[in-house]
Amino acid sequence: MGNVTAVMTRPTDSRSPAELRRSRVLAIVYLVLALLVLWAFGFGSEGSATFVISRPGDAIRVGDISVPGAGLAFVVAAVLAFLGARQWMAGFGSKTNLVLAIGLGLVALSFLAWAADGASFSLVGLLQEAIKRAVPITFGAVSGLLCERTGIINIGIEGMLLGGAFTGAIVGSTLGATAAMIAAALVGGLLALLLAVLTVKYRVDQIIAGVVINIFVLGLTSFYTSQFLVANPALNNAPIMRAFGIPLLADIPLIGPVLFDQNIFVYAMYLLVAITTFTLFRTRWGLRTRAVGEKPRAADTVGINVYRTKYRNVIIGGLVAGFGGAYFTIGSVGRFDENMTAGRGFIGLAAMIFGRWHPVGAVSAALVFGLADSLQVKLGILDTPIPSEFLAMAPYLVTIVVVAGLVGRSRPPSDYTAYVKE
Amino acid sequence: MSDVTPTSKPDQPEDRSSFVADVTGVGRIDWRSNILIPALAILSALVVGAIFIALGDLDTLRLWGSDPGRALSETFGTLGDAYGALFRGALGGINPISETLTRAAPLILAGLAVAVGFQAGLFNIGANGQMLIGGMFALVVGFQFDLPLLIHIPLAIVAAFIGGALWGAIPGYLRAKTGAHEVITTIMLNFIALRLVDYLLTVKFFQLEGRNDPVSKSVLDSARYPKLIEFINPRYRVHLGIIIAILVAVGVWWLLYRSTIGFEFRAVGANPDGARYAGMNVVFLYVAVMAVAGGLAGLAGGDQVVGTLGRATSGFSGVIGFDAIALALLGRSHPFGVVAAGLLFGGLAAGGQAMQATTNVGIDIVQVIQALIIVFIAAPALIKAIFRVRAEAESAQVSQGWAT
């Protein structure tokens, strides 16, 4: 905890040379984005894009908003240029990631106005989809940070999500949705137990152990898919969790349908973030977890059982990832396809880093990825000059930019070397 | 060959063994950790894999309740059929051996790509993407130029290497300059390469005329790797690729153990801070390592495009890039270990195909077995506990954490 808070509260005017260099690079990124928005969207749009905010059945109706693409682009470019200048001169200190997220969101908005030029576009649909697509990424990120706060890198999140998705499909098809969620979480926990045994007991390299889990689960789920899901389609036909509105809250224009008219996985995501934030930073369990992560020797000296803490947290992380994996099947499409997670576990890790190993930061980052993800889906419907393959690259490109731009700034909270009790 | 694992320490004397000693291992091979442990790991993986096969056989599983005796014999029947078909498909005849060698070639090259990374302390999961880009480079040379065979094939090989090297250099540069972990960046670049190839295959320049699906033009015959034993039966697919793969493995052995830059690769892998302190340019080395690794994977992609397939299709790298990780660990990141492991995995792939065709056990079980092999290799303590072997083998260690 110590080094993280120290980094986050450092005054902005005392930036180290390395920080200064990163700040400059980030500033240039802002300026390039500003020019891009100005040139591509500002001079490329002629008409207006209509953003639809209310749906036909809503209690409170709000009129559609018509946005001139060019005008919006000029405003966004100006804001980006301002952010770039501020970043160059003074930096944003602990708010750097937040400001970057806002900047990227503005670029996305401007892009949208350009893409939907002369057409109407449902903003509610886009944002609803963004929240949904943030769900597995958030669960992956929180799973990752639960493990990392206790000193274990979990690269196997992808495999845990995939295992959860597969279990969700089969158990959902046979025993129903509730059992599916429990079973998916248990499978994630089991895989995490394997990770913990390999890394804590046998001191296998954490990255190798995680990659093993990914390959193992990918092979196993593909094997059993071709072995009996293909022949028995009834086993791969799980119920899909329906969206339900929270009374009153769901009636708020725009925010209501986006945040409070979703299925149970989205509400579980809100709960997860709230609970982990509270327990990690306000309870004895959280303090011990972080102590084991930061200084295992010191934690051991004061009587904390380091191994047991690591096992417990990694398994909890696995339960979280497994449950999140069930989203892919019973929370979304109802059927399992080979490798359907498509790198979401790794994107979750990037979200964890972007969010500085904090649940609230992780969910914010996941929302950025979710937005990138839903943009490419929704834009596939619109007639844009960009080939769909390039749109599909967006979440992966964003991940690389985020990891490259911020990992050096965000210091990992833990000591990841295998702990040997003396 | 004792200090070739990713754990090699800088204080150990530099490996000055002769080529012959490295190949035969006479007098210096630690047979327990380099032969016995891998062999037991493969055995254990096959046994655990058998359990997963048995669990996938629903009809027999139902039988356990009513007639355990028959269920037991049915289970052993299924397993015998499956592993029998696997073995026959890998080694039972000229065509199976030809198939094994055909599949081993890209596996060896991609395995070398991962192994070179391990030697320098970098975890290259991006072999798939590097294969795709390298393959596309080879493809362009293959269909665009009309040259004599003796120039055309080498040119296609060089193009494949360059393509893969460029794609591989990106994560190397990002790691060196920004600390972005190569595990995440290489995985993301795999997805990007996959989408990029899908797009390119629909562009007129690449796409086969008259087709709407993502299939490229065919490589000209002058760029195709010649088949080796076509004179016996034109059905036998084994081509020049396997010879190239073995020659490249020798080249990588020379690079790692006989050249200055190879020494620097291993030094930065053993201790980046020490290497920096000794005056090595760590940024350059990370980029160079990943470029070489990417180039090797690019050769694997080239092998697919101008060797086996003769064209590019959507995602032609398959799962070779992931198999390569298991393979590099099994081969202890040593070029000749990778060749041996590549031949084994080539056999598993060829045999798996035959198994899928003749029994009702799918080929994906091969991936499960490979993952299990890594578990047992990466945790030699497990093998030691199961078989009570005395060996001083320690766990493979490639990483210290997120940032450098």
Interface residues (C-beta under 8 A of the other chain):
Chain A: I153 I155 L198 Y202 R203 V204 D205 Q206 I207 I208 A209 V211 V212 I215 F216 L218 G219 L220 S222 F223 Y224 T225 S226 Q227 F228 A342 G343 F346 L349 A350 I353 P387 E389 F390 A392 M393 Y396 L397 T399 I400 V403 A404 G405 V407 G408 R411 P412 Y416 T417
Chain B: F52 G56 L58 F123 I125 L174 T178 G179 A180 H181 V183 I184 T185 I187 M188 L189 F191 I192 R195 L196 D198 Y199 T202 F322 I325 A326 L329 N360 V361 G362 D364 I365 V366 Q367 V368 Q370 A371 L372 I374 V375 A378 A379 A381 L382 S395 A396 Q397 V398 S399 Q400 G401 W402 A403
